[in-house]
Structures are given as C-alpha cells and as structure tokens.
Amino acid sequence: MLAQGCPEQAKIALVRQEPVSGSGQVNHGPRGISRQPEQRRSARRGPPAGRLPVGIEPFQRLRRLDEGEAVPAGNTQHTSAGWFAQIGSKGSAGTKLLSVSGDCSSPGVYEVPFGLRLRNLLEMVGGEDALAVQMGGASGRMVSRADFERIICFDDLATGGSVMVFGPQRHVPWIALKFLDFFVEENCGFCTPCRVGNVLLKQKLEEIIHGRGQVGDLEYLEQVGALMKTTSRCGLGQTAPVPVLSSIQAFRPTYEALLLKKGEEPFLASFDIQAALRESQQLTGRASTVFVA
C-alpha cells in the first residue's frame, strides 16, 4: 500500500472524512470549503474567503486550492514535503482523496496513499463483491473484476477522485446507458461529433438492451466512439464515449449475449414491427396479420 522503503514515521493512517456542517454555513463540494451566507451571494470568481468546516481535526483538515481539487494538508503541516513525497508509488507521490459511492457498506471520502490496489480499496469500503467499478466519474473508465489488482496511481489506474462501485445485481449496459443520458443532455451542441455521436450511441445501446441488437452493433459503437474521441472539440465530447467503450472492453460477453444471432430474426433486428403497428391497431380496433416469408 505504501512505496517500497517507506520509513515507519512516513506511514499515514487511512482517514475517512465525514461531511460536516456548522451554524449558518454550507459545504461546497469536494473542496471542503465552508462559507458564511453573506459570502455566498457574491458571484465574483477567485479564492473564497471561507473557513474550514466545523468539526474537522487538525490532522484531517483540507488545504484549499484555487480552481483545483482539495488535497490533504494535515500530514504536511507538522512534517515536510520530503516526508510526504516518500508516501505513494513510483511516479505518484503522496496521498489521494477518493470519493467512494455506490454498492458498498461504507461509502465516503477516503485519504489513501498512491499505490493502493483497487481490491484493497474495495475491501476497505465494504465492496468486495463488486461486479464493476467506474473510475473517474461519468467520463471515466469502467473496470471489471479482472482489473481489481491494478494500482491506483497516475501510471496505471488514474482517477480524479471519483470511485463508483456497482454490485453483481447491476446490469452493465444499463449503467452505460445512464451515463449517455447525462452526456446527451449536458453537451453544449457546438460540434457535430459530440452532439450527434452521443445520440447515436444511446439509440444503438437502447436497441441492444431491448433485445433488438444484431451482429455488428458492438463494432458500430466502437467506431462511433473512436470518431468522437478524435474529432470532438472539447474534453467532454472526447471522453463521453469512454464509459461505453471501456464497458464493452471489460464486459464484451455480457453485450454479446444480448445480440440476436444471425438468422434468428427474419426482419431487420433494429425494427420492431409490432411496436410500429400498435397505434394503428388501437385506432382501427383490430389486430394486424404479419406474414413471414
């Protein structure tokens, strides 16, 4: 869990940070910033003039960074940067704050040393039976149990801090579809690859989930995703297909099991003739006869 040769005095405790609140204050996101009500009315950008959240002990408090994520400061306050740099893995010194959510018994924000294996983190939070883990938020990578031995660091399994745990009762394609719902709604619409590509991914994924997927659909998703990654104007469009592409890579048999085998369906698999006839059948009050050649 710690870098090789790390001295005993450099070892830190794994600290779980609990949400806290104080009278007349509000906590703002992962930065752990707390402001007075009159300070929240200002729309001016720049470093907030807030105080540390009430109830945080000195060795647990967070240091605020302008336009950056919160980083642990309690450990370096009474030691040195050199001491802190000895913790972690090769190429990723220090510790990382991970926001763990989902199907685990102890979700929360954890401070862990870089170099921690994903399996050890899951044991720590009570998610040992996880089916999949989404690293890095909605636009991050989904990994399966085969990758649980990977190391959390910049050189291997990188994350901005978000760790979503999904248990064995979850359906991986449905999870990817929910992420696409977000990107379809939240993209700015400026560039065509992102604006249209997210919709195409969502439509094809819906067909697969509802049993109308056919041979070649996974390759179609991969081609559209690759096009979005290389031609979208900003980072949102470039990373929006990642949860779909990574879930296909990690759970390809799950997707393939949903596809219709060649010759199973005499009609175009993506076309549901009964659904197309339903409205006319209701208007005429009689059922339609479908002839199969």
N, C-alpha and C positions, 0 to 999 in steps of 0.2 A: 504493500500500500504506500510505502514511502520509498524515496530514492535509495539506491544502494549506498552504504556507507554513511547514512544519515545519523549523526550523533544523537544520543539519548536526549540531550537538552533541546534538540531541534524538533522533537516529535510534538505534535499538537493533538488536542482532543478533537474528535468529530462532534461539532456543536450543532444542535438543531435550533434554528431561530424561529420563535413563535411570533405570530402577529401580535402587536401591542397597540394600545390606544391610550390617549390621555384626555383630560378635560379640555374641550374647545379645540382639539387638534384632529388632524386627519393624516393617515399614512398614504403616501403617494407611491404605489407600485413597488418594483423590486429594489428601488434605490433606498428604501427605508427612510425617506425624508418626511418630516413632520412639520406642518406649517400652522400658524395661527389663522383663524377665519379671515381677519382683515388682510392678511398677506395673500390669501388665495384669490382675492378679487383682482389682483394685478395680472395683466396679460403680458407684461414685459418679459422677454426672454433673458436668460442669464442665470447665474448661480442663485438658487433660492436662499433666502435668509431664514432658514428653518433651524430647528433644534433636533437633537437626537430623540428617537421615540422613548417615551417614558417606560421604564421597566427593564431596559437593556443594561446589563452589567458591563463594566469597562472592557473586559476581555471578550465581550460578544458584540461590541458596537461596530457599526459600519462606517467607513470613510466615504464621503460623498465625492463623486467625480462629475465635473461639468460635461454634459452630453455623453455620459458613459455609464456603464453598469456599476453597481455598488461592489466594493471589494472589501475584504476583511482588513481591519486596521488594528484591532486589539492585540494581535500577536506581534506586530512590528513595533508597537508603541513603546514597549519596555525592553526591546532587544535591538535588532538592527536589520537592515535589508539583506546583509550577508547571511544572517541566521534564517531569514525567510526563504532565501534562494536555495538553501540546502534541502528544502522540502520539495517534493514533487518527483517528476520523472525527467529523463534526458530531453531537453528541448522545451519542457513545460515546467518551469519552476513555480513553487508556491502552492497556494490552495485555490479552490474554485467553489463558488456558491452555486448549488444546484437546486432548482425549484422542482420538486418531485410531486406529481399528481397522478390520479387515475386509480387503477385497481391494485391498491396496496394498503396495508393496515396502518401505516404511519406516514402519510403524506406531509410535506413541509419543505422548508428551505434548509439545506444542509451545507455546511462548510467541510469540504473534503480535500485531501491532498491530490494533486495531479498524479496520475499513475495508478489510480484505483481502478480495478476491473469492474465492468458493468455488473457482473454476477455478484460481487461483494456489495455493491450499492443496493441491488435488489434485496439481498439478504438483510441489509441494514434497515430498509424501509418496509419490509414485510411483503415483498412482491416476488417471492421465489418461484411461484408457479406461472409467471408472466408468459404469455404467448408471444408478445411483441413489445418493443419499446420504441417510441418516437423521440429521437434525439434532436434537439434544436428547434422545437416548435413546429407549427404547421408546415413550414417550408423546409423542414429538416429531413433527416434520413430515418426510415423505419428499419429496424434490425430484428432478426429472429433469434431463437434460442441458440442457433449455431454461432452467433456473434457475441454471446454474452461473456465470453472470455476476453473480449477486446478491452483495451485500456482507454480510459477517459483522459485524453490529452490532445494537444494540437496536432500531433504527428499521427494519431490513429483515429480515435472516435471523438471528434470535436463537437462541442455544443456551446451555444451562447449562454446556457444555464437551464433551459427547459428540458425536463425529462418526463414524458408521458408513458405511464405503464398501462398495458392492455392485457387483461386476463384471458384465459382459454375460452371463456364464453363469448368473446368478441368475434366479429366477422371482419376480416382484414379488408376485403374490397369495400365494404360499407364504411369503414374508417376512412379510407382514401377518398371515397365519395364525399364525406362530410368536410374534409379539407378542401376539396374542389368547390363545394358550395361557398365556402368562405372566399376563395380567390375569384370566383365568378362575380360575387357581389362587391368585393373590395378593390378590384383592379381599376385603374383610372380611365381605361378605354382609349388611351392615346395611341398605342401601337397595335396593329392588327394581330401579330403573333400571340400576344397575351390576351387581347380582348376576345378573339375568335378561338384561339387554341384551348383556353380553359373550358369553353362551352363544348367544343368537340370532344375533349377528354371526358367531360361529365356525361354527355349523351352516350358515348360508347360504353362507359363504365356502367351506366344505368341499364343498358341493354344486356350486358354480361350478368349483372346481378339478378335481373328478372328472367334469366334463362333464355335469352334470345341471342347470346353471343355465339359467334361462329369462328371457325378456324381462320386465323389471320388477324383477329381483333387485337391480340396482345402485341403483335408486331406493329399494328396501326397505332396503338397507344404509345409505343416506344418511339416511332417515327415522329409523331406529333410532338411528343415531349422533347425529343432531341432538337427539333426545329425551334421550339420555344426557347430552349436554353441558349441557343446560338444567335437568335435574331431578335429577342425581346429587348426593348430599350433600357429597362431598368432591372434592378435586382429582384423585384417581386416577380416579374414575368419569367426571369431566368431561373428562379428557384421554385415557382409554383408547381411544375410537374414532378419535382423531386420525390414527394411522398408517394405518388403513383408509380414512378419508375422504380424506386427503391423497394416498394412493397411487391411489385411484380418480380423483381430480382430475388427477394428473400422468400417469397411465398408463391412461386410460379405454379407448383402443383395445385394449390388452392384455387387459383384462377383457371387453370386448365380444366379442373373438374366441373366448372360452371359452363364450359363451352359445349355446344352441340357438336356431336361427331358428324363427320362428313356423311351425307346420305340419310341422316336421321329425320330431316325436315324437308318435305318436297317444295316448300315455298322459301322465299328469302327469309333467313332466320331473323333478321332485324325487323321484319314486318309482321305485325300481329293482325291477321285478317279478322278475327272475331272482335277485337277491340275497334277496328275500323268500321265494322258493320253494326256495332252496338247501338249507336244513335239512330240509324235508320230503322232498325228493328223496333226500337221504342216508339218511333213516330208512326210506323205502319201497323204496329201491334202484332206482327207475325215474325217468325224466325226465318232466317235465310238458309238456303241449302248450299253447302260448299261442296263442289265436285272436285275430286282428286284424280288427276290423270294417272 
